[in-house]
């Protein structure tokens, strides 16, 4: 699968297909979007919001959640604000998210099914990693978006003049509705 991608990449560069994407590292719209890595959103989300290459910073993870005040998502948001001119942050969850209803017990079982050593899992737990908090999904996408927005709004390192808002996107039509204005 990756071989095909690498082959395509050679052609892409040779045929100068990159020319239509030329832009700078500074976002034209001064917006950062935190959203899910769901493959249905790869093209749908930018298309549905009228976003073009160079417009916004998109930060993705499983679920589009800000789960840790000092984790990689907040780090990316801070870089965006202080180094790249971000003035507004949108948290965009989506319908039928794969992270909905997952739970840590099930994922740990899947790990063991794939040959991950149970002793190692227990050792990690013993070292203070709370699997329930770390791996848990969410039941309600609206609540998840609200929690992420709240985490950013209360964050001590994010200036109060940065506008933070939350939305849920329909994974089929791309329609968004406001959860946290
Ligand atoms: Zn998702």
Backbone and ligand atoms as CSV (ligand in chain L), in Angstrom:
chain,resi,resn,atom,element,x,y,z
A,1,UNK,N,N,0.834,-1.207,0.000
A,1,UNK,CA,C,0.000,0.000,0.000
A,1,UNK,C,C,0.872,1.262,0.000
A,2,UNK,N,N,1.906,1.249,0.839
A,2,UNK,CA,C,2.779,2.431,0.883
A,2,UNK,C,C,3.583,2.537,-0.413
A,3,UNK,N,N,3.948,1.401,-0.997
A,3,UNK,CA,C,4.678,1.427,-2.272
A,3,UNK,C,C,3.916,2.206,-3.336
A,4,UNK,N,N,2.604,1.959,-3.389
A,4,UNK,CA,C,1.767,2.678,-4.367
A,4,UNK,C,C,1.820,4.177,-4.119
A,5,UNK,N,N,1.780,4.544,-2.836
A,5,UNK,CA,C,1.805,5.967,-2.472
A,5,UNK,C,C,3.137,6.596,-2.898
A,6,UNK,N,N,4.224,5.879,-2.668
A,6,UNK,CA,C,5.549,6.414,-3.020
A,6,UNK,C,C,5.696,6.560,-4.540
A,7,UNK,N,N,5.126,5.616,-5.264
A,7,UNK,CA,C,5.178,5.664,-6.726
A,7,UNK,C,C,4.387,6.883,-7.224
A,8,UNK,N,N,3.210,7.067,-6.645
A,8,UNK,CA,C,2.387,8.218,-7.024
A,8,UNK,C,C,3.124,9.524,-6.734
A,9,UNK,N,N,3.811,9.539,-5.584
A,9,UNK,CA,C,4.512,10.757,-5.172
A,9,UNK,C,C,5.559,11.202,-6.196
A,10,UNK,N,N,6.271,10.231,-6.748
A,10,UNK,CA,C,7.276,10.533,-7.778
A,10,UNK,C,C,6.631,11.236,-8.970
A,11,UNK,N,N,5.514,10.673,-9.417
A,11,UNK,CA,C,4.798,11.255,-10.554
A,11,UNK,C,C,4.291,12.656,-10.232
A,12,UNK,N,N,3.752,12.793,-9.022
A,12,UNK,CA,C,3.193,14.072,-8.574
A,12,UNK,C,C,4.241,15.180,-8.683
A,13,UNK,N,N,5.441,14.877,-8.208
A,13,UNK,CA,C,6.506,15.884,-8.222
A,13,UNK,C,C,6.992,16.116,-9.651
A,14,UNK,N,N,7.201,15.032,-10.384
A,14,UNK,CA,C,7.690,15.158,-11.762
A,14,UNK,C,C,6.752,15.985,-12.631
A,15,UNK,N,N,5.465,15.775,-12.408
A,15,UNK,CA,C,4.473,16.499,-13.224
A,15,UNK,C,C,4.124,17.874,-12.652
A,16,UNK,N,N,4.849,18.276,-11.604
A,16,UNK,CA,C,4.659,19.599,-10.964
A,16,UNK,C,C,3.211,19.841,-10.538
A,17,UNK,N,N,2.588,18.786,-10.026
A,17,UNK,CA,C,1.193,18.945,-9.586
A,17,UNK,C,C,1.122,19.780,-8.296
A,18,UNK,N,N,2.270,20.022,-7.670
A,18,UNK,CA,C,2.302,20.769,-6.405
A,18,UNK,C,C,2.046,22.255,-6.611
A,19,UNK,N,N,2.164,22.722,-7.833
A,19,UNK,CA,C,2.145,24.173,-8.041
A,19,UNK,C,C,0.868,24.845,-7.555
A,20,UNK,N,N,-0.264,24.137,-7.682
A,20,UNK,CA,C,-1.536,24.714,-7.246
A,20,UNK,C,C,-1.636,24.818,-5.718
A,21,UNK,N,N,-0.713,24.171,-4.980
A,21,UNK,CA,C,-0.810,24.160,-3.513
A,21,UNK,C,C,0.148,25.134,-2.841
A,22,UNK,N,N,0.935,25.852,-3.624
A,22,UNK,CA,C,1.965,26.719,-3.049
A,22,UNK,C,C,1.368,27.774,-2.111
A,23,UNK,N,N,1.983,27.889,-0.919
A,23,UNK,CA,C,1.509,28.849,0.080
A,23,UNK,C,C,2.621,29.032,1.111
A,24,UNK,N,N,2.378,29.781,2.209
A,24,UNK,CA,C,3.412,29.940,3.238
A,24,UNK,C,C,3.023,29.164,4.482
A,25,UNK,N,N,3.905,29.155,5.492
A,25,UNK,CA,C,3.581,28.427,6.725
A,25,UNK,C,C,2.625,29.209,7.612
A,26,UNK,N,N,2.406,30.494,7.307
A,26,UNK,CA,C,1.496,31.296,8.124
A,26,UNK,C,C,0.077,31.161,7.598
A,27,UNK,N,N,-0.868,30.784,8.488
A,27,UNK,CA,C,-2.239,30.528,8.012
A,27,UNK,C,C,-2.920,31.804,7.540
A,28,UNK,N,N,-3.548,31.757,6.382
A,28,UNK,CA,C,-4.230,32.931,5.842
A,28,UNK,C,C,-5.449,33.322,6.676
A,29,UNK,N,N,-6.071,32.349,7.323
A,29,UNK,CA,C,-7.289,32.648,8.081
A,29,UNK,C,C,-7.076,32.765,9.593
A,30,UNK,N,N,-5.871,32.566,10.112
A,30,UNK,CA,C,-5.563,32.696,11.557
A,30,UNK,C,C,-6.469,31.844,12.445
A,31,UNK,N,N,-6.821,30.657,11.932
A,31,UNK,CA,C,-7.691,29.739,12.672
A,31,UNK,C,C,-6.982,28.398,12.820
A,32,UNK,N,N,-7.133,27.781,13.999
A,32,UNK,CA,C,-6.702,26.389,14.175
A,32,UNK,C,C,-7.948,25.539,14.375
A,33,UNK,N,N,-7.975,24.379,13.730
A,33,UNK,CA,C,-9.099,23.457,13.883
A,33,UNK,C,C,-8.591,22.170,14.521
A,34,UNK,N,N,-9.223,21.794,15.637
A,34,UNK,CA,C,-8.904,20.510,16.264
A,34,UNK,C,C,-10.017,19.555,15.863
A,35,UNK,N,N,-9.667,18.472,15.194
A,35,UNK,CA,C,-10.710,17.558,14.748
A,35,UNK,C,C,-10.212,16.125,14.744
A,36,UNK,N,N,-11.083,15.227,14.285
A,36,UNK,CA,C,-10.804,13.787,14.361
A,36,UNK,C,C,-10.012,13.316,13.133
A,37,UNK,N,N,-9.265,12.249,13.335
A,37,UNK,CA,C,-8.486,11.675,12.236
A,37,UNK,C,C,-9.350,10.833,11.284
A,38,UNK,N,N,-10.656,10.785,11.544
A,38,UNK,CA,C,-11.563,9.975,10.716
A,38,UNK,C,C,-11.324,10.223,9.219
A,39,UNK,N,N,-11.216,9.136,8.464
A,39,UNK,CA,C,-10.892,9.251,7.034
A,39,UNK,C,C,-12.022,9.870,6.209
A,40,UNK,N,N,-13.244,9.840,6.750
A,40,UNK,CA,C,-14.339,10.481,6.014
A,40,UNK,C,C,-14.182,12.001,5.981
A,41,UNK,N,N,-13.423,12.516,6.938
A,41,UNK,CA,C,-13.277,13.979,7.035
A,41,UNK,C,C,-12.065,14.511,6.272
A,42,UNK,N,N,-11.229,13.624,5.766
A,42,UNK,CA,C,-9.966,14.053,5.157
A,42,UNK,C,C,-10.181,15.155,4.115
A,43,UNK,N,N,-11.093,14.911,3.191
A,43,UNK,CA,C,-11.382,15.946,2.189
A,43,UNK,C,C,-12.678,16.678,2.500
A,44,UNK,N,N,-13.635,15.939,3.150
A,44,UNK,CA,C,-14.954,16.534,3.395
A,44,UNK,C,C,-14.873,17.778,4.278
A,45,UNK,N,N,-14.101,17.705,5.364
A,45,UNK,CA,C,-14.079,18.839,6.299
A,45,UNK,C,C,-13.576,20.134,5.648
A,46,UNK,N,N,-12.400,20.121,4.993
A,46,UNK,CA,C,-11.973,21.364,4.341
A,46,UNK,C,C,-12.954,21.814,3.253
A,47,UNK,N,N,-13.487,20.847,2.490
A,47,UNK,CA,C,-14.401,21.210,1.402
A,47,UNK,C,C,-15.667,21.857,1.960
A,48,UNK,N,N,-16.212,21.253,3.037
A,48,UNK,CA,C,-17.475,21.745,3.600
A,48,UNK,C,C,-17.316,23.112,4.264
A,49,UNK,N,N,-16.089,23.447,4.656
A,49,UNK,CA,C,-15.857,24.741,5.315
A,49,UNK,C,C,-15.211,25.754,4.374
A,50,UNK,N,N,-14.988,25.353,3.133
A,50,UNK,CA,C,-14.386,26.277,2.167
A,50,UNK,C,C,-12.938,26.583,2.474
A,51,UNK,N,N,-12.242,25.613,3.049
A,51,UNK,CA,C,-10.844,25.818,3.445
A,51,UNK,C,C,-9.911,25.314,2.352
A,52,UNK,N,N,-8.949,26.164,1.995
A,52,UNK,CA,C,-7.979,25.783,0.976
A,52,UNK,C,C,-6.597,25.636,1.588
A,53,UNK,N,N,-5.701,25.085,0.828
A,53,UNK,CA,C,-4.330,24.918,1.309
A,53,UNK,C,C,-3.782,26.262,1.782
A,54,UNK,N,N,-3.175,26.273,2.983
A,54,UNK,CA,C,-2.606,27.522,3.482
A,54,UNK,C,C,-3.548,28.334,4.352
A,55,UNK,N,N,-4.831,27.920,4.457
A,55,UNK,CA,C,-5.806,28.723,5.204
A,55,UNK,C,C,-5.722,28.561,6.711
A,56,UNK,N,N,-5.733,27.303,7.199
A,56,UNK,CA,C,-5.857,27.065,8.648
A,56,UNK,C,C,-4.889,25.969,9.088
A,57,UNK,N,N,-4.641,25.929,10.408
A,57,UNK,CA,C,-3.877,24.827,10.994
A,57,UNK,C,C,-4.864,23.749,11.406
A,58,UNK,N,N,-4.681,22.525,10.951
A,58,UNK,CA,C,-5.577,21.442,11.361
A,58,UNK,C,C,-4.800,20.467,12.248
A,59,UNK,N,N,-5.307,20.286,13.464
A,59,UNK,CA,C,-4.673,19.395,14.444
A,59,UNK,C,C,-5.609,18.198,14.612
A,60,UNK,N,N,-5.100,17.002,14.337
A,60,UNK,CA,C,-5.984,15.835,14.366
A,60,UNK,C,C,-5.524,14.779,15.361
A,61,UNK,N,N,-6.493,14.104,15.943
A,61,UNK,CA,C,-6.214,12.883,16.704
A,61,UNK,C,C,-7.485,12.034,16.719
A,62,UNK,N,N,-7.440,10.898,17.389
A,62,UNK,CA,C,-8.613,10.031,17.463
A,62,UNK,C,C,-9.681,10.726,18.307
A,63,UNK,N,N,-10.767,11.112,17.681
A,63,UNK,CA,C,-11.866,11.757,18.392
A,63,UNK,C,C,-11.841,13.276,18.330
A,64,UNK,N,N,-10.726,13.844,17.967
A,64,UNK,CA,C,-10.613,15.309,17.945
A,64,UNK,C,C,-10.733,15.895,19.341
A,65,UNK,N,N,-10.133,15.224,20.315
A,65,UNK,CA,C,-10.297,15.640,21.711
A,65,UNK,C,C,-9.031,16.289,22.270
A,66,UNK,N,N,-9.257,17.216,23.181
A,66,UNK,CA,C,-8.145,17.748,23.983
A,66,UNK,C,C,-8.226,17.003,25.304
A,67,UNK,N,N,-7.428,15.960,25.455
A,67,UNK,CA,C,-7.600,15.120,26.641
A,67,UNK,C,C,-6.601,15.455,27.746
A,68,UNK,N,N,-5.575,16.217,27.415
A,68,UNK,CA,C,-4.569,16.524,28.425
A,68,UNK,C,C,-4.159,17.989,28.311
A,69,UNK,N,N,-4.158,18.694,29.441
A,69,UNK,CA,C,-3.852,20.135,29.430
A,69,UNK,C,C,-2.429,20.410,28.946
A,70,UNK,N,N,-1.533,19.438,29.119
A,70,UNK,CA,C,-0.149,19.647,28.689
A,70,UNK,C,C,0.295,18.556,27.718
A,71,UNK,N,N,-0.631,18.129,26.868
A,71,UNK,CA,C,-0.328,17.116,25.862
A,71,UNK,C,C,-0.013,17.748,24.519
A,72,UNK,N,N,0.064,16.914,23.498
A,72,UNK,CA,C,0.533,17.384,22.193
A,72,UNK,C,C,-0.463,18.297,21.477
A,73,UNK,N,N,-1.762,18.121,21.747
A,73,UNK,CA,C,-2.743,18.990,21.080
A,73,UNK,C,C,-2.597,20.427,21.588
A,74,UNK,N,N,-2.533,20.574,22.910
A,74,UNK,CA,C,-2.386,21.923,23.477
A,74,UNK,C,C,-1.051,22.533,23.047
A,75,UNK,N,N,-0.018,21.720,22.995
A,75,UNK,CA,C,1.287,22.206,22.519
A,75,UNK,C,C,1.155,22.783,21.099
A,76,UNK,N,N,0.447,22.050,20.243
A,76,UNK,CA,C,0.247,22.526,18.869
A,76,UNK,C,C,-0.557,23.825,18.851
A,77,UNK,N,N,-1.577,23.897,19.708
A,77,UNK,CA,C,-2.386,25.117,19.785
A,77,UNK,C,C,-1.512,26.298,20.230
A,78,UNK,N,N,-0.656,26.064,21.217
A,78,UNK,CA,C,0.210,27.137,21.720
A,78,UNK,C,C,1.191,27.606,20.646
A,79,UNK,N,N,1.785,26.661,19.919
A,79,UNK,CA,C,2.680,27.038,18.807
A,79,UNK,C,C,1.897,27.867,17.794
A,80,UNK,N,N,0.678,27.419,17.498
A,80,UNK,CA,C,-0.164,28.136,16.541
A,80,UNK,C,C,-0.429,29.573,16.989
A,81,UNK,N,N,-0.747,29.738,18.270
A,81,UNK,CA,C,-1.079,31.067,18.792
A,81,UNK,C,C,0.158,31.971,18.852
A,82,UNK,N,N,1.217,31.459,19.480
A,82,UNK,CA,C,2.352,32.341,19.781
A,82,UNK,C,C,3.366,32.467,18.651
A,83,UNK,N,N,3.418,31.492,17.761
A,83,UNK,CA,C,4.433,31.540,16.703
A,83,UNK,C,C,3.840,31.732,15.307
A,84,UNK,N,N,2.551,31.404,15.137
A,84,UNK,CA,C,2.013,31.410,13.776
A,84,UNK,C,C,0.775,32.295,13.608
A,85,UNK,N,N,0.434,33.038,14.658
A,85,UNK,CA,C,-0.608,34.054,14.504
A,85,UNK,C,C,-2.045,33.587,14.624
A,86,UNK,N,N,-2.265,32.411,15.225
A,86,UNK,CA,C,-3.647,31.924,15.387
A,86,UNK,C,C,-4.422,32.822,16.357
A,87,UNK,N,N,-5.655,33.195,15.954
A,87,UNK,CA,C,-6.500,34.039,16.813
A,87,UNK,C,C,-7.784,33.344,17.242
A,88,UNK,N,N,-8.160,32.280,16.503
A,88,UNK,CA,C,-9.390,31.558,16.842
A,88,UNK,C,C,-9.157,30.050,16.751
A,89,UNK,N,N,-9.810,29.302,17.638
A,89,UNK,CA,C,-9.686,27.843,17.632
A,89,UNK,C,C,-11.078,27.230,17.527
A,90,UNK,N,N,-11.235,26.310,16.578
A,90,UNK,CA,C,-12.496,25.571,16.446
A,90,UNK,C,C,-12.242,24.115,16.836
A,91,UNK,N,N,-13.064,23.588,17.747
A,91,UNK,CA,C,-13.020,22.154,18.043
A,91,UNK,C,C,-14.190,21.536,17.272
A,92,UNK,N,N,-13.893,20.600,16.361
A,92,UNK,CA,C,-14.965,20.025,15.538
A,92,UNK,C,C,-15.015,18.506,15.708
A,93,UNK,N,N,-16.009,18.043,16.479
A,93,UNK,CA,C,-16.282,16.609,16.564
A,93,UNK,C,C,-17.127,16.210,15.361
A,94,UNK,N,N,-17.492,14.949,15.277
A,94,UNK,CA,C,-18.341,14.546,14.142
A,94,UNK,C,C,-19.229,13.375,14.511
A,95,UNK,N,N,-20.304,13.199,13.736
A,95,UNK,CA,C,-21.268,12.135,14.003
A,95,UNK,C,C,-20.645,10.764,13.699
A,96,UNK,N,N,-21.114,9.748,14.398
A,96,UNK,CA,C,-20.685,8.360,14.163
A,96,UNK,C,C,-19.161,8.201,14.288
A,97,UNK,N,N,-18.589,8.892,15.270
A,97,UNK,CA,C,-17.125,8.857,15.466
A,97,UNK,C,C,-16.681,7.474,15.961
A,98,UNK,N,N,-15.584,6.986,15.430
A,98,UNK,CA,C,-15.063,5.678,15.819
A,98,UNK,C,C,-14.614,5.607,17.273
A,99,UNK,N,N,-14.391,6.765,17.870
A,99,UNK,CA,C,-13.932,6.793,19.263
A,99,UNK,C,C,-15.116,6.690,20.235
A,100,UNK,N,N,-16.326,6.941,19.705
A,100,UNK,CA,C,-17.508,6.820,20.545
A,100,UNK,C,C,-17.633,5.384,21.030
A,101,UNK,N,N,-17.896,5.214,22.284
A,101,UNK,CA,C,-18.189,3.910,22.879
A,101,UNK,C,C,-16.991,2.959,22.954
A,102,UNK,N,N,-15.772,3.390,22.594
A,102,UNK,CA,C,-14.661,2.479,22.851
A,102,UNK,C,C,-14.347,2.545,24.346
A,103,UNK,N,N,-13.821,1.481,24.882
A,103,UNK,CA,C,-13.397,1.557,26.284
A,103,UNK,C,C,-12.060,0.859,26.465
A,104,UNK,N,N,-11.399,1.218,27.548
A,104,UNK,CA,C,-10.015,0.783,27.741
A,104,UNK,C,C,-9.906,-0.735,27.931
A,105,UNK,N,N,-10.895,-1.339,28.607
A,105,UNK,CA,C,-10.837,-2.793,28.821
A,105,UNK,C,C,-10.838,-3.538,27.491
A,106,UNK,N,N,-11.718,-3.067,26.585
A,106,UNK,CA,C,-11.816,-3.727,25.283
A,106,UNK,C,C,-10.499,-3.546,24.499
A,107,UNK,N,N,-9.946,-2.333,24.559
A,107,UNK,CA,C,-8.712,-2.108,23.791
A,107,UNK,C,C,-7.553,-2.920,24.370
A,108,UNK,N,N,-7.512,-3.046,25.680
A,108,UNK,CA,C,-6.453,-3.852,26.300
A,108,UNK,C,C,-6.617,-5.323,25.898
A,109,UNK,N,N,-7.871,-5.779,25.807
A,109,UNK,CA,C,-8.108,-7.152,25.346
A,109,UNK,C,C,-7.593,-7.299,23.916
A,110,UNK,N,N,-7.877,-6.313,23.059
A,110,UNK,CA,C,-7.395,-6.360,21.670
A,110,UNK,C,C,-5.866,-6.356,21.618
A,111,UNK,N,N,-5.245,-5.625,22.529
A,111,UNK,CA,C,-3.774,-5.609,22.583
A,111,UNK,C,C,-3.238,-7.005,22.889
A,112,UNK,N,N,-3.872,-7.637,23.880
A,112,UNK,CA,C,-3.409,-8.976,24.271
A,112,UNK,C,C,-3.659,-9.992,23.163
A,113,UNK,N,N,-4.793,-9.827,22.460
A,113,UNK,CA,C,-5.081,-10.702,21.304
A,113,UNK,C,C,-3.996,-10.580,20.235
A,114,UNK,N,N,-3.417,-9.381,20.130
A,114,UNK,CA,C,-2.367,-9.141,19.128
A,114,UNK,C,C,-0.980,-9.460,19.656
A,115,UNK,N,N,-0.913,-10.032,20.865
A,115,UNK,CA,C,0.369,-10.499,21.376
A,115,UNK,C,C,1.091,-9.557,22.325
A,116,UNK,N,N,0.429,-8.456,22.726
A,116,UNK,CA,C,1.070,-7.584,23.715
A,116,UNK,C,C,1.044,-8.302,25.072
A,117,UNK,N,N,2.171,-8.310,25.721
A,117,UNK,CA,C,2.362,-9.044,26.960
A,117,UNK,C,C,1.531,-8.460,28.118
A,118,UNK,N,N,0.728,-9.294,28.740
A,118,UNK,CA,C,-0.117,-8.824,29.850
A,118,UNK,C,C,0.719,-8.275,31.003
A,119,UNK,N,N,1.884,-8.901,31.226
A,119,UNK,CA,C,2.759,-8.419,32.305
A,119,UNK,C,C,3.207,-6.985,32.057
A,120,UNK,N,N,3.470,-6.681,30.803
A,120,UNK,CA,C,3.875,-5.306,30.464
A,120,UNK,C,C,2.733,-4.331,30.715
A,121,UNK,N,N,1.538,-4.760,30.374
A,121,UNK,CA,C,0.372,-3.901,30.605
A,121,UNK,C,C,0.229,-3.622,32.104
A,122,UNK,N,N,0.388,-4.682,32.892
A,122,UNK,CA,C,0.279,-4.518,34.345
A,122,UNK,C,C,1.392,-3.622,34.888
A,123,UNK,N,N,2.590,-3.773,34.304
A,123,UNK,CA,C,3.731,-2.950,34.730
A,123,UNK,C,C,3.436,-1.467,34.449
A,124,UNK,N,N,2.887,-1.210,33.260
A,124,UNK,CA,C,2.564,0.175,32.879
A,124,UNK,C,C,1.505,0.743,33.830
A,125,UNK,N,N,0.522,-0.099,34.148
A,125,UNK,CA,C,-0.522,0.333,35.082
A,125,UNK,C,C,0.100,0.643,36.451
A,126,UNK,N,N,1.024,-0.240,36.860
A,126,UNK,CA,C,1.696,-0.093,38.139
A,126,UNK,C,C,2.503,1.211,38.205
A,127,UNK,N,N,3.030,1.630,37.041
A,127,UNK,CA,C,3.826,2.866,36.981
A,127,UNK,C,C,2.950,4.113,36.992
A,128,UNK,N,N,1.647,3.922,37.105
A,128,UNK,CA,C,0.766,5.076,37.290
A,128,UNK,C,C,0.030,5.529,36.051
A,129,UNK,N,N,0.127,4.771,34.950
A,129,UNK,CA,C,-0.656,5.146,33.772
A,129,UNK,C,C,-2.099,4.680,33.970
A,130,UNK,N,N,-3.014,5.640,33.933
A,130,UNK,CA,C,-4.428,5.336,34.122
A,130,UNK,C,C,-5.044,5.037,32.746
A,131,UNK,N,N,-5.118,3.748,32.420
A,131,UNK,CA,C,-5.622,3.353,31.098
A,131,UNK,C,C,-7.045,3.842,30.851
A,132,UNK,N,N,-7.847,3.847,31.927
A,132,UNK,CA,C,-9.242,4.248,31.747
A,132,UNK,C,C,-9.348,5.670,31.213
A,133,UNK,N,N,-8.565,6.566,31.806
A,133,UNK,CA,C,-8.613,7.965,31.368
A,133,UNK,C,C,-7.941,8.125,30.013
A,134,UNK,N,N,-6.842,7.403,29.829
A,134,UNK,CA,C,-6.027,7.597,28.627
A,134,UNK,C,C,-6.691,7.040,27.364
A,135,UNK,N,N,-7.261,5.857,27.474
A,135,UNK,CA,C,-7.780,5.174,26.281
A,135,UNK,C,C,-9.292,5.273,26.109
A,136,UNK,N,N,-9.965,5.766,27.138
A,136,UNK,CA,C,-11.426,5.786,27.098
A,136,UNK,C,C,-11.946,6.657,25.957
A,137,UNK,N,N,-12.996,6.222,25.308
A,137,UNK,CA,C,-13.645,7.045,24.291
A,137,UNK,C,C,-14.656,7.963,24.954
A,138,UNK,N,N,-15.682,8.355,24.216
A,138,UNK,CA,C,-16.737,9.162,24.815
A,138,UNK,C,C,-18.076,8.624,24.330
A,139,UNK,N,N,-19.123,8.868,25.134
A,139,UNK,CA,C,-20.449,8.397,24.745
A,139,UNK,C,C,-21.154,9.421,23.881
A,140,UNK,N,N,-20.945,10.688,24.212
A,140,UNK,CA,C,-21.693,11.754,23.534
A,140,UNK,C,C,-20.698,12.739,22.920
A,141,UNK,N,N,-20.768,12.903,21.619
A,141,UNK,CA,C,-19.781,13.757,20.948
A,141,UNK,C,C,-19.939,15.221,21.358
A,142,UNK,N,N,-21.198,15.651,21.602
A,142,UNK,CA,C,-21.414,17.043,22.023
A,142,UNK,C,C,-20.704,17.318,23.363
A,143,UNK,N,N,-20.831,16.370,24.309
A,143,UNK,CA,C,-20.172,16.560,25.611
A,143,UNK,C,C,-18.664,16.569,25.452
A,144,UNK,N,N,-18.168,15.693,24.580
A,144,UNK,CA,C,-16.731,15.630,24.350
A,144,UNK,C,C,-16.207,16.971,23.815
A,145,UNK,N,N,-16.941,17.541,22.853
A,145,UNK,CA,C,-16.539,18.838,22.281
A,145,UNK,C,C,-16.573,19.915,23.369
A,146,UNK,N,N,-17.647,19.908,24.181
A,146,UNK,CA,C,-17.757,20.895,25.266
A,146,UNK,C,C,-16.590,20.775,26.239
A,147,UNK,N,N,-16.224,19.533,26.583
A,147,UNK,CA,C,-15.100,19.323,27.518
A,147,UNK,C,C,-13.796,19.874,26.938
A,148,UNK,N,N,-13.577,19.623,25.646
A,148,UNK,CA,C,-12.342,20.097,25.014
A,148,UNK,C,C,-12.308,21.626,24.969
A,149,UNK,N,N,-13.454,22.228,24.639
A,149,UNK,CA,C,-13.537,23.700,24.586
A,149,UNK,C,C,-13.242,24.276,25.973
A,150,UNK,N,N,-13.840,23.644,26.988
A,150,UNK,CA,C,-13.649,24.136,28.357
A,150,UNK,C,C,-12.184,24.031,28.788
A,151,UNK,N,N,-11.563,22.914,28.424
A,151,UNK,CA,C,-10.149,22.714,28.773
A,151,UNK,C,C,-9.298,23.843,28.178
A,152,UNK,N,N,-9.588,24.230,26.940
A,152,UNK,CA,C,-8.814,25.298,26.282
A,152,UNK,C,C,-9.151,26.670,26.867
A,153,UNK,N,N,-10.441,26.904,27.132
A,153,UNK,CA,C,-10.840,28.217,27.672
A,153,UNK,C,C,-10.242,28.465,29.047
A,154,UNK,N,N,-10.083,27.381,29.821
A,154,UNK,CA,C,-9.555,27.535,31.185
A,154,UNK,C,C,-8.041,27.427,31.228
A,155,UNK,N,N,-7.426,27.170,30.081
A,155,UNK,CA,C,-5.994,26.883,30.097
A,155,UNK,C,C,-5.181,28.121,30.481
A,156,UNK,N,N,-4.280,27.978,31.467
A,156,UNK,CA,C,-3.545,29.147,31.962
A,156,UNK,C,C,-2.601,29.776,30.937
A,157,UNK,N,N,-2.224,29.052,29.897
A,157,UNK,CA,C,-1.258,29.585,28.937
A,157,UNK,C,C,-1.915,30.119,27.663
A,158,UNK,N,N,-3.235,29.981,27.566
A,158,UNK,CA,C,-3.930,30.478,26.368
A,158,UNK,C,C,-4.546,31.854,26.675
A,159,UNK,N,N,-4.123,32.876,25.930
A,159,UNK,CA,C,-4.630,34.227,26.193
A,159,UNK,C,C,-6.154,34.290,26.053
A,160,UNK,N,N,-6.780,35.133,26.877
A,160,UNK,CA,C,-8.252,35.205,26.912
A,160,UNK,C,C,-8.837,35.788,25.629
A,161,UNK,N,N,-8.019,36.480,24.831
A,161,UNK,CA,C,-8.573,37.064,23.602
A,161,UNK,C,C,-8.611,36.059,22.449
A,162,UNK,N,N,-8.139,34.833,22.682
A,162,UNK,CA,C,-8.249,33.797,21.649
A,162,UNK,C,C,-9.665,33.222,21.727
A,163,UNK,N,N,-10.379,33.298,20.602
A,163,UNK,CA,C,-11.767,32.811,20.597
A,163,UNK,C,C,-11.770,31.295,20.412
A,164,UNK,N,N,-12.449,30.586,21.312
A,164,UNK,CA,C,-12.494,29.120,21.241
A,164,UNK,C,C,-13.948,28.682,21.154
A,165,UNK,N,N,-14.279,27.880,20.142
A,165,UNK,CA,C,-15.669,27.467,19.962
A,165,UNK,C,C,-15.739,25.998,19.548
A,166,UNK,N,N,-16.921,25.393,19.704
A,166,UNK,CA,C,-17.064,23.968,19.457
A,166,UNK,C,C,-18.219,23.623,18.527
A,167,UNK,N,N,-18.039,22.579,17.712
A,167,UNK,CA,C,-19.010,22.200,16.679
A,167,UNK,C,C,-19.046,20.679,16.517
A,168,UNK,N,N,-20.130,20.200,15.915
A,168,UNK,CA,C,-20.175,18.801,15.483
A,168,UNK,C,C,-20.509,18.789,13.997
A,169,UNK,N,N,-19.725,18.021,13.234
A,169,UNK,CA,C,-19.954,17.928,11.791
A,169,UNK,C,C,-20.661,16.615,11.451
A,170,UNK,N,N,-21.606,16.684,10.538
A,170,UNK,CA,C,-22.235,15.476,10.009
A,170,UNK,C,C,-21.221,14.793,9.082
A,171,UNK,N,N,-20.900,13.536,9.377
A,171,UNK,CA,C,-19.836,12.845,8.642
A,171,UNK,C,C,-20.203,12.532,7.194
A,172,UNK,N,N,-21.494,12.684,6.859
A,172,UNK,CA,C,-21.927,12.413,5.482
A,172,UNK,C,C,-22.101,13.711,4.693
A,173,UNK,N,N,-22.860,14.659,5.282
A,173,UNK,CA,C,-23.179,15.881,4.520
A,173,UNK,C,C,-22.180,17.011,4.757
A,174,UNK,N,N,-21.385,16.918,5.832
A,174,UNK,CA,C,-20.445,17.995,6.148
A,174,UNK,C,C,-21.086,19.167,6.867
A,175,UNK,N,N,-22.401,19.087,7.118
A,175,UNK,CA,C,-23.067,20.188,7.827
A,175,UNK,C,C,-22.558,20.271,9.262
A,176,UNK,N,N,-22.255,21.499,9.730
A,176,UNK,CA,C,-21.866,21.592,11.140
A,176,UNK,C,C,-22.931,22.317,11.954
A,177,UNK,N,N,-23.086,21.870,13.195
A,177,UNK,CA,C,-23.899,22.647,14.111
A,177,UNK,C,C,-23.076,23.064,15.313
A,178,UNK,N,N,-23.463,24.213,15.847
A,178,UNK,CA,C,-22.696,24.831,16.933
A,178,UNK,C,C,-23.040,24.152,18.255
A,179,UNK,N,N,-22.015,23.754,18.990
A,179,UNK,CA,C,-22.216,23.161,20.312
A,179,UNK,C,C,-21.832,24.181,21.387
A,180,UNK,N,N,-20.758,24.900,21.120
A,180,UNK,CA,C,-20.271,25.940,22.052
A,180,UNK,C,C,-19.938,27.172,21.222
A,181,UNK,N,N,-20.808,28.179,21.219
A,181,UNK,CA,C,-20.538,29.348,20.364
A,181,UNK,C,C,-19.308,30.140,20.830
L,1,ZN,ZN,ZN,-13.930,10.389,14.834
